[in-house]
Amino acid sequence: MVFTRPPKRFLVINPPTGLYRRDDRCQSRVEDQTIEVVFAPIDLAMYAAVLREKGAEVRLRDYPGLGLDWANYLDDLKTFHPDAVVIKTTLATLEGDLKACEAARECVPDVATIGVGESLACQRERVLDADSPLRVVIVGEPEPTLSEIVGVTDLSSVAGLSYRIGAQHAAPSQQSAEGGQSRVVSTPPRRFLDDLDSLPYPARDLLDNARYRSPETGNPLTVIHAHRGCPFHCIFCPAGALSDYRVRYRSPDNVVGEIEQCVRDFGIGEFLFHGDTFTINRRWLVELCQRIVERQLHIRWGCNSRADTIDDERAQWMKRAGCWVVAFGLESGSQDILDKMKKGARVEQARPAIEVCRRHGLRTHAFYVIGLPWESRATLEETFRLARELDTDFFDFNIAYPLPGTEYYEIARGEGLLDEAEYPEAGYARAAARTFHLSREELNRWRRRALLKLSLRPGYIARTLIRSGSPYHAMRYIRAALRRLRNIVSS
């Protein structure tokens, strides 16, 4: 495939197709989460940074995150006149995202439309049909591939791409060689980037950082990608397969350098350390926390963890370095369900993990996943009992969502559990698939009731308000709780 002109001007976007978390392992509507927070699109800022390193001119737009609409998008297309539009997709927004590609092609007829997203990559043969307005799908790690696209016309030598050749998609020489046949071509897969320190810091100067704020404090909040990958094989999550089941780390000094830049240049003091297993490597984690303490960075942050990757040493250093909340993917109170989802964890590991955090003054957030094929009323009751017993500060019950590329997706399709009419418009709050024992409607009702029962406990409400720290923060919790209740009731 040959672009009409070598792309040097890139419009990098979350299109105006819904307010979603758009990372590959979590593609949920923001309103479906207990804590409604709009995170800064650091993945887009990373794409922008590597493009600029190669000399490209970049405009970054997070249309849903900033409350912008299609008119704003069309205006950007007309005024910026990009050579290429890079779109981050999700399964639920894919149809609308393709319309964004179509709009780009209508406004700038020779524009290159480039899609990023694991769900898109898994369906690239179908999505890149002969009439698709999407020209290129990036497969694998986007940054090195994007950097090689800058200024080139022939993509055949760029690894990690799929695109259609033939008909209107190819250059005249390719059309002749293909004999008019149209087909999808994939270049060789790209190796994972081992030296994450070689990547530039995200281009936060292209973001409206003041718009992304902590729901607890109202202060500016951003995301740090300190490592990549996950070694575990949970059947509902694509994270392990995306990373070849290994974890790659940035050096602690490199991470702290990004934190210092955020504090110094952008006035950001609150962070989420993005990562599936942030606490898995004790030595790396402790060294990172020590660097934060040594440089007297008085920041506030949270992270994700597993129940079997936390202990007193880690928790103590995390607290000293500014951590205030740890989120655990506990998933289920049924050991049978944990085993069948290939979590590689024991139910009894949850209790000491929560106790360690409480001992060191860390608040806890528990995530549970319901609705996998083997779920029954009995296993749901086990999960509810565990959630009630642990009594974490925050909690979410997410309905398993069969993302393409996961083992759960193959099971749900193969066993006839998936409701094609609901999929992919369903999500983590509305079931897309039944189980062997429960209907979608039963799963939806159970989730609503479980969330209401736990959220409306008088003791839980009182504790949350007392721990808020101030009347101002308490009012933020109250307003957030009222929004959440409305969303639960209407889901």
Secondary structure by P-SEA (a helix, b strand, c coil): ccccccccccccccccccccccccccccccccccccccccaaaaaaaaaaaaaabbbbbbbccccccccaaaaaaaaaaacccbbbbbbcccaaaaaaaaaaaaaaacccbbbbbbcaaaaaacccccccccccccccccccaaaaaaaccccccccccccccccccccccaaaaaaaccbbbbbbccccccccccccccccccccccccccccccccccccccccbbbbcccccccccccccccbbbbccaaaaaaaaaaaaccccccbbbbccccccccaaaaaaaaaaaaaaccccccccccccccccaaaaaaaaaacccbbbbccccccaaaaaaaccccccaaaaaaaaaaaaabbbbbbbbbcccccccaaaaaaaaaaaaaaccccccccccccccccaaaaaaaaaccccccccccccccccccccccccaaaaaaaaaaaaaaaaacaaaaaaaaaacccaaaaaaaaaaaaaaaaaaaac
